[in-house]
Amino acid sequence: MAELTPELSACCSPEAQVSCCAPAQKADCCAPEAAACGCTDEQNDAGDMREAVRAKYAAAAAGTGGGDARTADAAGVEVFGGALYGGEIEAPTDAIAGSLGCGVPTEVADLHEGETVLDLGSGAGADVLISARRVGVTGKAIGIDMTDEMLDLARRNASAAGVENVEFLKGYLEELPLPDQSVDVVISNCVINLAADKTIVLREAARVLRPGGRLALSDVIADPDLDEATRADVAAWTGCIAGALTEEEFREALRDAGLFEVDIRETHRVHEHAAAAIVRARRP
């Protein structure tokens, strides 16, 4: 990347580039003559993709068409969303109904009383509320989301459920607003594949985990033959398919993040070339 001018360095430092390059933020944080925000083409593309994802999930939270997020496969089988939770989950109906995930990560996170749990891309808040009840009043569940509409919905769901040991924060998965070694468990439900650079997200997850901390994700794993036409489709990306890693790529990214005891297990097919999977790992 080219050297940044002094006027841009505050907003467009290497650490800030991921958020600064989002189209909606360029006008506010960059000089008028710096339309590219000092970013490379690849970083600008990542910002454009982030904005597409944010807009889709904002519409989903508002019930105005994100909405268009498909939860069933070509045969009409529900492979995403609240139908995956079943009837014995301790979260309000509205929170479950608002889920666009591909699994139930709390079922494999092995949560204990007093633990602090972080949900990456918490959406309507279902997994945060489930976690909060399982860790009890001595524990805490935190949700991170970049979409104001989803954060508002999650807070309403928490209030309606009477759950108080929760916190919902606005932030990007690439820049988690939490200190090092501050949580016991990181969960996520079909969100990491929406990030332009999954390696950064997984490094951030490892950073905030305490020694011995656990990672438990539900996510989409691409088959090795996932075609380029699908990968190039923005609608498929925001629907949790086009951005997915293969199993081997996911394993490598987890190892590079410093995590070990990696376990990836397919749960069900969500696409001709992709499957939902449970992904688990641990920080040494």
Sequence and secondary structure as in RCSB ss.txt:
>XXXX:A:sequence
MAELTPELSACCSPEAQVSCCAPAQKADCCAPEAAACGCTDEQNDAGDMREAVRAKYAAAAAGTGGGDARTADAA
GVEVFGGALYGGEIEAPTDAIAGSLGCGVPTEVADLHEGETVLDLGSGAGADVLISARRVGVTGKAIGIDMTDEM
LDLARRNASAAGVENVEFLKGYLEELPLPDQSVDVVISNCVINLAADKTIVLREAARVLRPGGRLALSDVIADPD
LDEATRADVAAWTGCIAGALTEEEFREALRDAGLFEVDIRETHRVHEHAAAAIVRARRP
>XXXX:A:secstr
     HHHHTTSSGGGHHHHTSHHHHHHHS TT TTTT  HHHHHHHHHHHHHHHHHHHHHHTSSGGG   B TT
S B SSGGGG S  SS HHHHHT   SS GGGTS   TT EEEEES TTSHHHHHHHHHH TTSEEEEEES HHH
HHHHHHHHHHHT  SEEEEE BTTB SS TT EEEEEEES GGGSS HHHHHHHHHHHEEEEEEEEEEEEEE TT
  HHHHT HHHHHTTSTT EEHHHHHHHHHHTT EEEEEEEEEEEETTEEEEEEEEE  
